[in-house]
């Protein structure tokens, strides 16, 4: 199965879920973007790893894991986002110890946080990107809201298109697609992910 390498485009505040963020990944060569909803702690850890000049006074959990692994010569070779089920992304770590390769299940947010610390590549399968990826017409997808070590940055100043899961189920496919277009224009990737998941539920084989 064809694999696609991904890079981290950025992080934005969730407009619909409290203490949640949207992690935006993008294929290395191509316009498709993959929004993934993650928690505040994982967003903070990823942001700190992105901002090389920010050093927490004590190691975070992902820093501790990295230091532990390196101390015992365990190397993270790559991260694979291998499954998408009911809107949830599943990942695993490919680690190497003494020439032997081991595969370890991981939450996608944790896997990305560790990939940054090990400088390891992130991959997904073509069918996942084809199903869950979105294309930004104007490519305004770079990091628009940097999150500092204590996540004190102000929320993005933009109109929020808030919709609960029950609200989305009542909408027609045309309305869902219109809302998806608006969400992408407003860079509301967390809402875009919810709309994409609802469209995928209605058209599982599309």
C-alpha positions as CSV (number, residue, x, y, z in Angstrom):
1,X,0.0,0.0,0.0
2,X,1.4,3.4,-1.0
3,X,2.6,5.6,1.8
4,X,2.8,9.4,1.9
5,X,5.2,11.4,4.0
6,X,3.6,14.2,6.0
7,X,5.0,17.4,7.6
8,X,3.5,19.6,10.3
9,X,1.8,22.7,9.0
10,X,0.7,24.1,12.3
11,X,-1.7,24.2,15.3
12,X,-4.9,26.2,15.7
13,X,-7.4,26.6,18.6
14,X,-10.5,24.5,18.3
15,X,-13.6,26.6,17.7
16,X,-16.1,24.0,18.9
17,X,-14.4,22.0,21.6
18,X,-13.0,23.4,24.9
19,X,-9.4,22.7,25.5
20,X,-8.9,21.1,22.1
21,X,-6.7,22.0,19.2
22,X,-6.5,21.1,15.5
23,X,-3.1,19.7,14.4
24,X,-2.7,20.3,10.7
25,X,-0.5,17.9,8.8
26,X,0.3,18.1,5.0
27,X,1.7,15.8,2.4
28,X,5.3,16.7,1.5
29,X,4.5,17.0,-2.2
30,X,0.9,17.9,-2.9
31,X,-1.9,20.2,-1.7
32,X,-3.7,17.8,0.7
33,X,-3.9,18.6,4.4
34,X,-4.9,16.3,7.2
35,X,-6.6,18.0,10.3
36,X,-6.5,16.0,13.5
37,X,-8.2,17.1,16.7
38,X,-5.9,16.8,19.8
39,X,-5.9,17.7,23.5
40,X,-4.3,20.8,25.1
41,X,-1.4,18.9,26.7
42,X,-0.4,17.3,23.4
43,X,-0.8,20.6,21.6
44,X,1.5,22.2,24.2
45,X,4.1,19.5,23.8
46,X,4.1,19.7,20.0
47,X,4.3,23.5,20.1
48,X,7.3,23.4,22.4
49,X,9.1,21.0,20.1
50,X,8.3,23.2,17.1
51,X,9.6,26.3,19.0
52,X,13.2,25.2,19.4
53,X,14.1,28.2,21.7
54,X,11.4,27.2,24.3
55,X,12.8,25.0,27.0
56,X,10.5,23.9,29.9
57,X,12.1,24.1,33.4
58,X,11.5,20.3,33.8
59,X,11.1,17.7,31.0
60,X,7.6,17.0,29.8
61,X,6.3,13.5,29.5
62,X,7.4,13.3,25.8
63,X,10.8,14.7,26.7
64,X,11.2,12.1,29.5
65,X,10.2,9.3,27.0
66,X,12.7,10.6,24.5
67,X,15.6,10.8,27.1
68,X,14.8,7.4,28.4
69,X,14.8,5.9,24.9
70,X,18.0,7.5,23.8
71,X,19.7,6.5,27.1
72,X,19.1,2.9,26.2
73,X,19.9,3.3,22.5
74,X,16.3,3.0,21.3
75,X,15.7,5.0,18.2
76,X,12.4,6.1,16.7
77,X,12.7,5.3,13.0
78,X,9.3,6.6,11.9
79,X,5.7,7.2,12.8
80,X,2.9,5.6,10.8
81,X,-0.7,6.9,10.8
82,X,-2.2,3.6,9.7
83,X,-5.9,3.6,10.3
84,X,-8.9,6.0,10.4
85,X,-12.0,4.6,12.1
86,X,-15.1,6.7,13.1
87,X,-13.1,9.9,12.9
88,X,-10.3,8.6,15.1
89,X,-6.7,8.3,13.7
90,X,-4.6,5.3,14.9
91,X,-0.8,5.3,14.8
92,X,2.2,3.3,15.7
93,X,5.9,3.9,16.3
94,X,8.5,2.0,14.5
95,X,11.5,1.7,16.9
96,X,14.9,0.1,16.5
97,X,16.9,-1.5,19.3
98,X,20.1,-3.5,18.7
99,X,19.3,-3.9,15.0
100,X,15.8,-5.2,15.7
101,X,12.7,-3.3,14.7
102,X,9.6,-3.1,17.0
103,X,6.2,-1.7,16.4
104,X,4.4,0.1,19.3
105,X,0.8,1.4,19.2
106,X,0.4,5.1,20.0
107,X,-2.1,7.9,20.0
108,X,-1.4,10.0,16.9
109,X,-0.8,13.2,19.0
110,X,1.8,11.4,21.1
111,X,3.4,9.9,18.0
112,X,3.7,13.3,16.4
113,X,5.2,14.9,19.6
114,X,7.8,12.1,19.7
115,X,8.6,12.3,16.0
116,X,9.5,16.0,16.4
117,X,11.9,15.1,19.3
118,X,13.6,12.3,17.4
119,X,13.5,14.2,14.1
120,X,11.7,11.2,12.6
121,X,9.5,11.2,9.5
122,X,5.7,10.8,9.7
123,X,3.8,8.7,7.2
124,X,0.2,7.8,6.4
125,X,-1.4,5.6,3.7
126,X,-2.7,7.0,0.4
127,X,-6.2,5.7,1.1
128,X,-6.4,7.6,4.5
129,X,-5.2,10.9,2.9
130,X,-7.6,10.4,0.0
131,X,-10.5,9.8,2.4
132,X,-9.8,12.3,5.2
133,X,-7.5,14.9,3.5
134,X,-8.7,18.4,2.6
135,X,-7.4,20.8,0.0
136,X,-7.0,24.5,0.8
137,X,-7.8,26.6,-2.3
138,X,-5.6,29.5,-1.3
139,X,-2.9,27.5,0.6
140,X,-3.2,29.8,3.6
141,X,-2.4,26.9,5.8
142,X,0.8,27.9,7.6
143,X,0.8,28.3,11.3
144,X,-1.5,31.1,12.2
145,X,-1.5,30.8,15.9
146,X,1.8,29.9,17.7
147,X,1.2,28.3,21.1
148,X,3.8,29.1,23.7
149,X,4.9,26.8,26.5
150,X,2.0,27.6,28.8
151,X,-0.5,28.0,25.9
152,X,-1.2,31.6,26.7
153,X,-1.6,32.8,23.1
154,X,-4.9,34.6,22.3
155,X,-7.5,32.6,20.3
156,X,-7.7,33.3,16.6
157,X,-9.9,36.3,16.0
158,X,-12.3,34.9,13.5
159,X,-16.0,34.1,13.3
160,X,-16.7,30.6,14.6
161,X,-19.1,28.3,12.7
162,X,-20.1,26.1,15.7
163,X,-22.0,22.9,15.0
164,X,-22.7,19.9,17.3
165,X,-22.6,16.4,16.0
166,X,-26.4,16.2,16.1
167,X,-26.6,19.5,14.1
168,X,-24.4,18.1,11.4
169,X,-26.6,15.0,11.1
170,X,-29.6,17.1,10.2
171,X,-27.8,18.9,7.3
172,X,-28.0,17.8,3.7
173,X,-24.8,16.9,1.9
174,X,-24.9,20.1,0.0
175,X,-25.2,22.1,3.2
176,X,-22.3,20.1,4.7
177,X,-20.1,20.8,1.7
178,X,-21.0,24.5,1.9
179,X,-20.0,24.6,5.6
180,X,-16.8,22.7,4.8
181,X,-15.9,25.4,2.2
182,X,-16.6,28.2,4.7
183,X,-14.6,26.4,7.5
184,X,-11.6,26.0,5.2
185,X,-11.8,29.7,4.2
186,X,-11.8,30.7,7.9
187,X,-9.0,28.2,8.6
188,X,-11.3,26.4,11.2
189,X,-9.6,23.0,10.6
190,X,-11.2,21.4,13.6
191,X,-14.7,22.1,12.3
192,X,-13.6,21.1,8.8
193,X,-12.5,17.7,10.2
194,X,-15.9,17.2,11.8
195,X,-17.7,18.0,8.6
196,X,-15.4,15.8,6.6
197,X,-16.1,12.9,9.0
198,X,-19.8,13.4,8.7
199,X,-19.6,13.3,4.9
200,X,-17.4,10.2,5.1
201,X,-20.0,8.5,7.3
202,X,-22.6,9.1,4.7
203,X,-20.4,8.0,1.8
204,X,-18.1,5.3,3.3
205,X,-17.0,4.0,-0.1
206,X,-16.6,7.3,-1.9
